[in-house]
Every structure is written in C-alpha cells, then in structure tokens.
Amino acid sequence: MKPTTRQGAEGYAAVLRNPAGALIAFDFDGTLAPIVDDPAAARAHPQAASALARLAPLVGTVAIITGRPAAVAVEYGSFERVEGLIVLGQYGLERWAGGVLTTAPPPPGVAAVREKLPRVLAAAGAPAEVFVEDKGHALAVHTRRCAEPQVALERLRSVLIALAERHGLIVEPGRLVLELRPPGMDKGVALRALCAERGSKSVMFAGDDLGDLAAYDAMDEMAIPAVKVCSGSAEVTELAARSDLVVDGPSGVIALVTSLCDALEGKLEGNRRPPGRPEDHQE
C-alpha cells in the first residue's frame, strides 16, 4: 500500500516524517463510498468513519472535498463524531467543521437552470431513466440507469453545455453524469486553499472521477510533496494514469488509511520507547 512513483514515494515519506504538517484529503462518492445507481442511496464504506477517526489525531488535517452538499456527505458517511474532520462540500462553496456548516448563497444562474432543465431534457429526447440530482448549488444530470448510459450522456452533452453557458454556469463531466455548476470553484481550488490555510507541508489526496483531476493539477503546481491516490474503477482510467498509487475502490482506500495509521502509530511508539542502557547493546 505504498506509492509506485518516485514523486509519490517522496510525498509518502514526507507525511511519515512530519505527520503534523500533512493534509490527507478524500473525495466522497467512489472513494469513501461505493458508486450506486441512486445518489440518495450512497453510504460510505462501513469502516470509513472509524478509519478517519483513527487517522485524524495522527496528522495535521483530515478533509473530505466533494461535489455533494457538505451536510449530506457528513450524514451519508456517519462522520459527525470524527473529531477535527473538515468537509468541503459543493467543491468548496460549503464547509462543515465541528458540527458547524457555513455556506454561500448559490448564484442566480442555478435557479434559472433548475427551472428550465426539465423542459430542455424533454426537448432533447432524454430517456425516461435520466434523472436530475439537485445539490442546491449545482444540478447533476445522471444517465447511469439508462439502457445505454454513455450514449444518453453524449446525446445530452451539447444541449446541457449550451444551457449552462446561457446562465453563467459550466458543465463538469463525471462517471455517467454531467453537472451544471458555478465556475471558479473546483477540487483543485478547494485543496490549494485548504493547504494554504492549514500551512500544510505535504498532501495526499484520493479520488476516483474526472472532477478529481483538478485536485491532481493543484498538487502538481504546489511546491510541497504530494501523493495522488486513485480509487480505481473500470469507468474512469484518466486518474489511474496520473496517480502515484491505485487502490481497489473504497475498500482499497480504507486499507490504505489503515496502513498509513499503522505506520504513523508505529513511529509514535518508537519515539516513546526509552533508549536502552549501553549494556543492553553489548554481547
């Protein structure tokens, strides 16, 4: 469970060397939670909350950066009792920490698209299985339930891009989803800002989808050691090609966190052990 690239190995070593200066961040869907047909049915891996609770006191910062509303990620992950956890929702437009949620009002373009989207989908001949997930600050159009989900996605792409542009929004592609949301915020912006706020000396980020590439870009640009982790799947290969470590979905992410905790706790235990007497080292 260690990085396979030189850059990743250096980043991992930096985390172990100075855990108090490390920021460990995760996407939610596909990374901490398995992908499901109904986004409302998504729940984090059964061991995710306990794994993050174990990790949090060992490093400087543990965070979740997600396109979901922050409060939804907290609820679906049962993360309420993970002390010190920071959840940046809506790509950083919302923040949950210590049970307190702060959020900015959505731009007017979101309300306009919300009102027009059903008619636009109908006019474009969207299959009945296409559904819209309202995230408050964004609207996600899913085709996962369709008989030919990728075909349906491509049929709607240009129509949704045109609708978004008319109202000052952008379209973010994902795993069989197109999300219409405000520009200027992405996981890279959120990750970079959090690293600056926390004074992080190293960073590890785990993601699974195209929206996580912005976080990878930010890690390439920041002048601190970094580890890019891909929660692997057959649906998205771009992240795997750019990652320092590929793990087997959310269960692999939890195994990685467990391995990291073992290493950090082992280091702490070694530091606590009193030095032996000189005669202890004599034959």
C-alpha positions as CSV (number, residue, x, y, z in Angstrom):
1,M,0.0,0.0,0.0
2,K,2.8,2.4,-0.9
3,P,3.2,4.7,-3.9
4,T,4.8,3.3,-7.0
5,T,6.3,6.5,-8.4
6,R,9.3,8.5,-7.2
7,Q,7.2,11.6,-6.5
8,G,4.6,9.6,-4.6
9,A,7.3,7.8,-2.6
10,E,8.8,11.2,-1.6
11,G,5.4,12.5,-0.7
12,Y,4.6,9.5,1.4
13,A,7.9,9.8,3.2
14,A,7.2,13.4,3.9
15,V,3.9,12.5,5.5
16,L,5.6,10.0,7.8
17,R,8.5,12.4,8.5
18,N,6.2,15.3,9.6
19,P,2.7,14.0,10.1
20,A,1.6,17.2,11.9
21,G,2.3,19.1,8.7
22,A,0.3,16.6,6.5
23,L,-3.1,17.2,4.9
24,I,-4.9,13.9,3.9
25,A,-8.0,14.5,1.8
26,F,-10.6,12.3,0.1
27,D,-13.4,12.6,-2.4
28,F,-16.6,11.0,-1.2
29,D,-18.5,9.1,-4.0
30,G,-16.4,6.4,-5.5
31,T,-13.6,7.0,-3.0
32,L,-15.1,6.7,0.5
33,A,-18.5,5.4,-0.7
34,P,-19.2,2.9,-3.5
35,I,-20.9,4.3,-6.6
36,V,-24.6,3.3,-6.7
37,D,-27.5,3.9,-9.2
38,D,-29.3,6.3,-6.8
39,P,-27.1,9.0,-5.3
40,A,-29.5,9.3,-2.4
41,A,-28.8,5.6,-1.5
42,A,-25.0,6.2,-1.3
43,R,-23.4,5.4,2.0
44,A,-19.7,5.4,3.0
45,H,-17.8,2.2,3.4
46,P,-18.7,0.7,6.8
47,Q,-15.2,1.2,8.1
48,A,-14.8,4.8,6.7
49,A,-15.8,6.7,9.8
50,S,-13.7,4.7,12.1
51,A,-10.7,4.8,9.8
52,L,-10.9,8.6,9.5
53,A,-11.4,8.9,13.3
54,R,-8.2,6.9,13.8
55,L,-6.3,8.9,11.3
56,A,-7.4,12.4,12.4
57,P,-5.3,12.7,15.6
58,L,-2.2,11.3,13.8
59,V,-1.9,14.0,11.1
60,G,-2.3,17.8,10.8
61,T,-5.5,17.8,8.8
62,V,-8.1,15.2,7.5
63,A,-10.6,16.5,5.0
64,I,-13.3,15.4,2.5
65,I,-13.6,17.5,-0.7
66,T,-16.8,16.6,-2.6
67,G,-19.3,18.0,-5.1
68,R,-22.1,16.9,-2.7
69,P,-23.5,19.3,-0.1
70,A,-21.2,19.1,2.9
71,A,-24.0,18.1,5.3
72,V,-25.1,15.3,3.0
73,A,-21.6,13.9,2.9
74,V,-21.4,14.0,6.7
75,E,-24.8,12.3,7.1
76,Y,-24.1,9.6,4.4
77,G,-20.7,8.9,5.9
78,S,-21.7,9.0,9.6
79,F,-18.8,11.4,10.1
80,E,-20.4,13.6,12.8
81,R,-18.1,12.2,15.5
82,V,-14.9,12.3,13.6
83,E,-13.1,14.9,15.6
84,G,-11.2,17.5,13.6
85,L,-12.6,16.5,10.3
86,I,-13.2,19.2,7.7
87,V,-15.7,18.6,4.9
88,L,-15.7,21.0,1.9
89,G,-18.9,20.5,0.0
90,Q,-20.1,21.8,-3.3
91,Y,-16.5,22.0,-4.5
92,G,-15.6,24.3,-1.5
93,L,-18.6,26.5,-1.5
94,E,-19.7,24.9,1.7
95,R,-17.7,24.0,4.8
96,W,-18.6,21.7,7.7
97,A,-16.3,21.5,10.7
98,G,-17.0,20.7,14.3
99,G,-20.7,20.4,13.6
100,V,-21.0,23.9,12.1
101,L,-22.0,24.4,8.5
102,T,-21.2,27.6,6.6
103,T,-22.3,28.1,3.0
104,A,-22.6,30.9,0.4
105,P,-25.8,31.5,-1.5
106,P,-26.0,29.9,-4.9
107,P,-25.7,32.3,-7.9
108,P,-28.9,33.1,-9.7
109,G,-28.0,31.0,-12.7
110,V,-28.5,27.9,-10.7
111,A,-32.2,28.8,-10.1
112,A,-32.7,29.6,-13.7
113,V,-31.3,26.3,-14.9
114,R,-33.3,24.4,-12.3
115,E,-36.5,25.9,-13.7
116,K,-35.6,25.2,-17.3
117,L,-33.9,21.9,-17.1
118,P,-36.9,19.6,-17.2
119,R,-38.1,21.2,-20.5
120,V,-34.7,21.1,-22.0
121,L,-34.3,17.4,-21.3
122,A,-37.7,16.6,-22.7
123,A,-37.0,18.6,-25.9
124,A,-33.7,16.8,-26.3
125,G,-35.4,13.4,-26.1
126,A,-33.7,12.3,-22.9
127,P,-34.6,8.7,-21.9
128,A,-37.1,8.4,-19.1
129,E,-34.3,6.9,-16.9
130,V,-32.3,10.1,-17.0
131,F,-32.7,11.9,-13.6
132,V,-31.6,15.1,-12.0
133,E,-29.9,15.4,-8.7
134,D,-30.4,18.8,-7.1
135,K,-27.4,19.7,-5.0
136,G,-28.5,23.2,-4.2
137,H,-25.5,25.0,-5.7
138,A,-25.4,22.6,-8.7
139,L,-27.6,20.3,-10.7
140,A,-26.4,16.9,-11.8
141,V,-27.9,15.0,-14.8
142,H,-27.4,11.3,-14.4
143,T,-27.7,8.6,-17.1
144,R,-26.5,5.6,-15.1
145,R,-29.9,4.0,-15.1
146,C,-30.3,4.2,-18.9
147,A,-30.0,1.1,-21.1
148,E,-27.2,2.8,-23.0
149,P,-25.9,5.3,-20.4
150,Q,-22.9,6.5,-22.3
151,V,-25.0,7.1,-25.5
152,A,-27.5,9.0,-23.5
153,L,-24.8,11.1,-21.9
154,E,-23.3,12.1,-25.2
155,R,-26.7,12.9,-26.7
156,L,-27.3,15.4,-23.9
157,R,-23.8,16.9,-23.6
158,S,-24.0,19.7,-26.1
159,V,-27.6,20.7,-25.0
160,L,-26.6,20.9,-21.4
161,I,-23.4,22.9,-22.2
162,A,-25.5,25.4,-24.1
163,L,-28.0,25.7,-21.3
164,A,-25.2,26.2,-18.7
165,E,-23.4,28.8,-20.8
166,R,-26.6,30.9,-21.2
167,H,-26.8,31.2,-17.4
168,G,-23.2,31.6,-16.5
169,L,-22.6,28.0,-15.4
170,I,-20.2,25.3,-16.5
171,V,-20.6,21.6,-17.1
172,E,-18.4,19.2,-15.1
173,P,-18.3,15.7,-16.6
174,G,-18.2,12.7,-14.3
175,R,-19.0,9.0,-14.1
176,L,-22.2,8.9,-16.3
177,V,-23.1,12.3,-15.0
178,L,-23.0,15.9,-16.3
179,E,-23.1,18.5,-13.5
180,L,-24.1,22.1,-14.2
181,R,-22.5,24.3,-11.6
182,P,-20.9,27.8,-11.0
183,P,-17.4,28.4,-12.4
184,G,-14.4,29.3,-10.3
185,M,-14.6,26.5,-7.8
186,D,-13.3,23.0,-8.2
187,K,-11.5,20.5,-6.1
188,G,-8.1,21.9,-7.0
189,V,-9.1,25.4,-5.9
190,A,-10.5,24.0,-2.7
191,L,-7.5,21.8,-2.0
192,R,-5.0,24.5,-2.6
193,A,-6.8,27.0,-0.4
194,L,-7.1,24.4,2.5
195,C,-3.4,23.6,2.2
196,A,-2.6,27.3,2.4
197,E,-4.9,27.8,5.4
198,R,-3.5,24.9,7.3
199,G,0.1,25.6,6.4
200,S,0.4,22.0,5.1
201,K,3.9,20.7,4.3
202,S,2.7,17.7,2.4
203,V,-0.6,16.5,0.9
204,M,-2.2,13.2,0.0
205,F,-5.5,13.2,-2.0
206,A,-7.6,10.2,-3.0
207,G,-10.2,10.5,-5.8
208,D,-11.9,8.4,-8.5
209,D,-13.5,10.7,-11.1
210,L,-12.8,13.3,-13.7
211,G,-13.7,16.1,-11.2
212,D,-10.7,15.0,-9.1
213,L,-8.2,15.8,-11.9
214,A,-8.4,19.4,-10.8
215,A,-7.0,18.3,-7.4
216,Y,-4.2,16.4,-9.1
217,D,-3.4,19.5,-11.1
218,A,-3.2,21.6,-7.9
219,M,-0.9,19.0,-6.4
220,D,1.4,19.2,-9.4
221,E,1.5,23.0,-9.0
222,M,2.0,23.3,-5.3
223,A,5.6,23.3,-4.1
224,I,5.1,20.6,-1.4
225,P,5.5,16.8,-1.5
226,A,2.3,15.1,-2.7
227,V,0.7,11.7,-3.2
228,K,-2.0,11.2,-5.8
229,V,-4.2,8.2,-4.9
230,C,-6.7,6.7,-7.4
231,S,-9.7,4.7,-6.1
232,G,-9.6,2.5,-9.2
233,S,-12.6,1.6,-11.4
234,A,-13.3,0.4,-14.9
235,E,-15.3,3.6,-15.7
236,V,-12.5,6.2,-15.3
237,T,-8.9,5.5,-16.3
238,E,-7.5,9.1,-16.6
239,L,-6.9,9.3,-12.8
240,A,-5.1,5.9,-12.8
241,A,-2.7,7.1,-15.5
242,R,-1.7,10.2,-13.4
243,S,-1.7,8.6,-9.9
244,D,1.1,7.6,-7.7
245,L,-0.9,4.7,-6.2
246,V,-4.0,2.9,-7.5
247,V,-6.1,1.0,-4.9
248,D,-9.2,-1.2,-5.4
249,G,-12.1,1.2,-4.9
250,P,-13.3,2.4,-1.4
251,S,-12.2,-0.8,0.3
252,G,-8.7,-0.2,-1.0
253,V,-8.9,3.4,0.2
254,I,-9.8,2.2,3.7
255,A,-6.9,-0.4,3.5
256,L,-4.5,2.5,2.6
257,V,-5.7,4.6,5.5
258,T,-5.3,1.6,7.9
259,S,-1.8,1.0,6.6
260,L,-0.9,4.7,7.0
261,C,-2.3,4.7,10.6
262,D,-0.2,1.6,11.4
263,A,2.9,3.3,10.1
264,L,2.3,6.5,12.0
265,E,1.4,4.7,15.2
266,G,4.4,2.6,14.9
267,K,6.6,5.7,14.5
268,L,4.9,7.3,17.6
269,E,5.5,4.1,19.6
270,G,9.1,4.0,18.6
271,N,9.6,7.6,19.6
272,R,8.1,6.9,23.0
273,R,10.3,3.9,23.7
274,P,13.1,4.9,26.2
275,P,16.6,4.3,24.9
276,G,18.3,1.1,26.1
277,R,21.2,1.1,28.6
278,P,24.6,0.8,27.0
279,E,25.0,-2.7,28.4
280,D,21.7,-3.7,26.7
281,H,23.6,-3.4,23.4
282,Q,26.6,-5.4,24.4
283,E,27.1,-9.0,23.6
